[in-house]
Amino acid sequence: MRPILLQGHERSLTQIKFNTEGDLLLSCSKDHVINVWYSHNGERLGTYEGNNGTVWTVDVDSESRFMVSGAADNTLRLWAVETGKCLYTWEFPTAVKRVAFKEDDSQVVCITEQRMGHQCAIRVFNINRDGDGTNQSQEPLYMFNPIGSKATVCAFTPTPNVIITGHESGKVALFNVKSGDEIENNERAHSDIVTDLQMSKDGTYCITSSKDKAARIHDTKSLMVIKTFTTETPLNSAALAPGRPYVLLGGGQEAMSVTTTSLRQGKFETRFWHKVFEEEVGRVKGHFGPINTIAVHPAGTCYASGGEDGFVRVHHFDDSYFRAKPYGDLEIAD
């Protein structure tokens, strides 16, 4: 697989995201800029400028009309994907670490950092899709402070008004956004900070990665751990490959200690694990530093990884990937 190298950032990547069709790839990094690329050839389509700090997180709606971003300048911003215009800005006392659209695009959830006496807060905003999108409500529809360990990642679940969160202590929880109550939790989901959470296509399960060197698949209703993938390196990101029984894991030693480790010891590869058998099936090298974020094309034809080295690498899968029989001679009907 020859990767396409996307060079559009000057500092390390924080999150990358495909749109629903998979023709666009959004990337944000610590250099205050969000880039959008064509995923098939790596051509840069444009940039979204306006943030005054590290852009931590980005998400795009199902029509690729609106995009939201969260940044260290304490803002949540709504952008027009096509024109690159910032349509609306919400301001908070602390940095926005994670944003996610609801499946029907009607709402956005965001997590703000626990800093300077302010508690970690989770807010849900209604997104007004009428007109040009500049007419938004400044006030959140719901807001609450999760008790105990601060939340680091979140996503909407298929259950109405319920979000799933990953926390600094390693716990995974379900919250009712209306009341702010914790409906269900798994305190021992991970033993260290949860670094990423990605939902399956139908929302019935999700995968989380953690600094405790493991990734796990959870049932989004009961939070039961279905599968565990244990590696020997801290993980920063985990993604599910649609159409194939694989999960992709990325991570590596902390950026601070990277200079003292060689590429091989640093474990900067994207790892492919078999989703059912919990076995590692392959690795893809390439980054000169930890992999911070991984995203898989919604059709499963390619994947992208963003690293501490400031590069995004897009790998289009070879024919052999689709011809391989992950279950032996058994054919699984979709």
N, C-alpha and C positions, 0 to 999 in steps of 0.2 A: 504494500500500500504506500504509494508515494504521497506524503502529506503536502497540503498547500499551506505555506507559511504566511500568516497574516501579520504584517508589521504596521501597526497603527497606534501602538501605545508606547509611552516612554517609561512607564512603571508597571509594577506587577498587576496581573489581572485579578479581579475580585469575583466576577460572575459572568457567565455567558449563557445565552438563551436563544433557542430557535423559535421562530414564530410557528403558528399552527400548520401552515402549508410546508414549512421547512425550507422555503426559498431564501429566507433572510436569517442572518445570524447577528444577534446584538451582543456587544461586549462592553463591559465597563471596567475601569481600573482605578488605581490610586493617582492617576494623572489628571483627574477632574473631567475626563472626556468620556462620552459614550459613542461608540462607533457602530455602524450598521454595514454589513457585508452581504454580497451574494454568496450563498453557501456552495453553489456548484463550481464557481471558479475563483472564489476568494477576492473578487473585485470589491473595493470599498465604495459603498454607495453614498455615504455621507457621515457627518458627525453631528452630535447634539451637544452644543456648548452652552454653558450658563452656570454650571455648578462651581462652587468655590472651595471644594474639598474633595477628598476621596469619594468616588461613587461606589458604594458598597453593594448595591443590589439593583436589579432591573427586571421588569416583567412586561410582557406585551399581551394585548387582548387577542381574542380568537379571530377577529377580522383584520388584524394588523393595522388598526386605525389609531388606537391610543397606546402609549407606552407609559409606564410609571417607573420612576427611579428614586432611590433613597440614598442620601449622601451624608458625609461628615459635616457638611455646613448646616446640619439640623433641618434639612428640608426634604419634603416628599414632593416630587414634581410630576405633572402630567404633560406629556408631549404628544404632538401630532407626528405619527411615524413618517408620513409622506413628506411633510414640509420641514420637519426638524424644529418646528416652533414650540417653545415652551408655553403651554396653554394656561397652566394654573400652578401655583406654588403654595403648599401648606408649610407653615413653620412651627417648629417644636423647640423645647428647651434643650434637647440632646439629639445626638446623631440617629439617623434611621438606618437600621442594620438589615432589615429584610422587608420586601414587599411581595405581594402575590395577588393576582386577579382571581376573582371567583369564576367558575366555569362559564356562567352566563354573562360575564363581563359587567354585571351591574354593581359590583362592589370591589373594593381593594382593602386588603388587611396590611397593616404595617407594624413593625416592632421598633420601639425607640430604646436607646441605650440607657443603662443604669449609670448615671454619672452625676457628680457635683450635687449630691443631695436629692436628685430626682430619681424616682423609682423607674424600673423597666415598665413600659406601658405598651399595651396592644390596643390599636385603634382600628375601627372599621369605618370606611367612608363610602357613601353612595356615589357612584360615578354617573353624572348626568350626561347622557349620550346625545341629547338634542342639540341641534345647531352645531356650532364649531367647537364645542367642548370647553369654552372659556368660562361658562357660567356654572361654577361648582360651589357647593356649600363648604364654608370654612370650618364648620363644626363637625366633628365625627358623629356618625350615627350611634356607635357604641364605643365605649372606652373602659378599660379596666386594667388593674395592675395584677399580674399573676403573683401568687404568694410564693414565698420560698425562693428557689434559684431563678435567676433571670432567664428569659426566653432568648434563644439565638436564631431559631428558624421557625417558620410557620407556613401553613397552607390551608385552604378551605377543603373540607371533606364533602362527600355527596350528601351527608345529612344536613338539612337546613339549619343555619345558625351555629354550626359546630366547626371549630377549627382544630387542627392538630399542631402541636408545638414541640420543638426540641429545646432542651435547656442546658445551661452551663454545667449543671451537676451530672448530666447524662440522662436525665429523666425525659420520657416522652409522655405528653399529656393531651387530653381532649378538653377543650373549653367551650362552654356555651357563651357566645359573644354577647347575647342579650343581657344575661344576668352576670356574666363574668365568673360563673362558678366552674370549678374543675369537675368535669363529669367523671373522668376516668384517668388514672395515671399508671405508668409503669416506672417506678423509681429506679429500677435496676436495668433499664433498657441498655444503657451504656455506663461505663465507670468514669468517663471523662466528658468534656464538652462535646455537644453534638454540633458538627460542622456543616452538615448539609442534609436536606430532606427533599426528596423528589417523589411525586405521586405517580402511581400507575395510570394508564390511560383511562380506566373506568373508575379510578378513585377508591377501589376496594382495598388496596394495600399500598404501602409506601416503603421507600428505602431510606435509611439514615446512615450517615458515616460519622465517625467520631475520632477524636485524638487518642482513644483507647485502642487504636489499631484494628478495629473491627467495623464491619458494616452489617446492618441487620434489616431484614424485611419484616414489617409489622402489618397486622390486620388493622385497618383504620377504624373499625367499630369496637373491637375488644382490646386493641393494643397488644395482642398476643404476638410474641416473636415467632415468625414462621421459619425463617432461615437466618443463619449467621455465617459471615465470611470473615475469617480471622487472618490478618496479615501480620507482618513484622515491622510495619511502618505506620506512623500516625496518618490517618486519612483526612483529607480535606473535602472530598467530594465523592458522590456515588450516584450512578445513573442506571436506569433500566433500559435494555435494548428492546424496542417493540418488535414483535414478530419472531424473535429468537430467544431461547432460554438463557440469556447472558446478562450479567450485571457488570458495569464498568466502574472500577475504583481508581482513585488517584490521590496522591499525597506525597509524602517524603518528609525527610527530616526538617526541622524548623529552619526558616531562612537564616537565622542567626548562626547556626552551626554548619551551614552548607559549605562555607569556604574551607572547612577542615575535613570534608568528606569527599571521596571521589564519586563520580557519577554512579558507579556500580553500587557502592555502599549506600549512597543517598536514596536509592530506590525511587528514582524519578520516572518510573514507567507508568503507563496506563495499564491496569491489570484487568484481564477478562476472566470472570469466574462463571462457572455453570450455576445457573439460578436454582436448579433442582438438586444437583448432586453436591453442591457446596465445594466444588473443586476448582482450582485455578487451571484455566485452559490456554492462556496465552498472555503475552505482554507486548506492549508497543513502546519503544524508546523514543527519545527525541528532545525532551525539555532539559535545559541546563539549570535545574532547580526544582523545587516542589511544584506539583500540579495543584492549583488552587480551585479549579472548577472544571467540571465535565458536563457536556450536554450531548444528547443523542438526537439525531434527526427524527421527527415524528414518524416517518415512514421506515426508519431503521436502515437507511441506505448509507449513512455516514455518521461520524461523530466528531466532536470538536473538543479540544482541551486547552485551557488557558493556564499559564504558569507564572511563577514568581519572576521568570526571566523576561516578562513583557510580551511574549509571543502567544498568538493563538494558532494552533495547528489543526487543520481540518483533514481528516482521513476518510476518503471514500472507500467503502469496503470492496475488496476484490470478489470475483465470482466464487472463488473457493469458500468464502465466508458463507455464502448462501447455499452452496452445494453440500457443505459439511452436514453430517448427520449427527446432531448433538445427542440423540437418544439411541444411537446404534441404528439398527434396521427398522426401528419403530417409526411409523409416520404419525405425527400428531396433527389432527385436523384442527384448524383455527376455529 
